[in-house]
Amino acid sequence: MPPYSAIEYECQTENAPNTADPMKREILDAVKRWYQYDWLAIENKLRTSIVEGISVFLSLFDDNPLVKRTFCPPKECYHPKLGAVVSGECRVARGQGKSFPGLSS
């Protein structure tokens, strides 16, 4: 454990079973390669700056309800039996509609 770490931790890994979906396995391998050879090669200050930028971006979804509704409509808007996003409106099977201003044309 690095001397600057105040929190004790233990890393554990488990190999995926050979029966895993080949596409998922390929995606996982790509993420591991990116992390090992790209992300860890970036200078620590730059990694910190990238993480802070992503954190600020994601906080927009918590801080601004309009942004959240625009980019993250409720699940029932995408459920094939409950409704669909049509012309900026989520039509739910119960006949209720939810308007999403950011989706309107």
PEMOWO-V541114 format. One record per pair of residues at least 4 apart in sequence whose C-alpha atoms are under 8 Angstrom apart, sorted by the first residue. I is the first residue (numbers start at 1). J is the second residue. If there is no record, write none. Layout:
{{I;J} {I;J}}
This chain:
{{1;5} {1;8} {1;9} {16;20} {20;24} {20;25} {21;25} {22;26} {23;27} {24;28} {25;29} {26;30} {27;31} {28;32} {29;33} {30;34} {31;35} {32;36} {33;37} {33;38} {34;38} {34;39} {35;39} {35;40} {36;40} {36;41} {37;41} {38;42} {39;47} {42;46} {42;47} {43;47} {44;48} {45;49} {46;50} {47;51} {48;52} {49;53} {50;54} {51;55} {52;56} {53;57} {54;58} {55;59} {56;60} {57;61} {58;62} {59;63} {60;64} {60;67} {60;68} {61;65} {61;67} {61;68} {62;68} {64;68} {65;69} {66;70} {66;102} {67;71} {67;72} {67;102} {68;72} {68;73} {69;73} {69;74} {69;100} {69;102} {70;100} {70;101} {70;102} {70;103} {73;77} {73;100} {74;78} {75;79} {76;82} {76;83} {76;84} {76;90} {76;92} {77;82} {77;83} {77;84} {77;85} {77;90} {77;91} {77;92} {78;82} {78;83} {78;84} {78;85} {79;83} {79;84} {80;84} {81;93} {82;91} {82;92} {82;93} {83;90} {83;91} {83;92} {83;93} {84;90} {84;91} {84;92} {85;89} {85;90} {85;91} {86;90} {86;91} {87;103} {87;104} {87;105} {88;99} {88;100} {88;101} {88;102} {88;103} {88;104} {88;105} {89;97} {89;98} {89;99} {89;100} {89;103} {89;104} {90;97} {90;98} {90;99} {90;100} {91;95} {91;96} {91;97} {91;98} {92;96} {92;97} {100;104}}
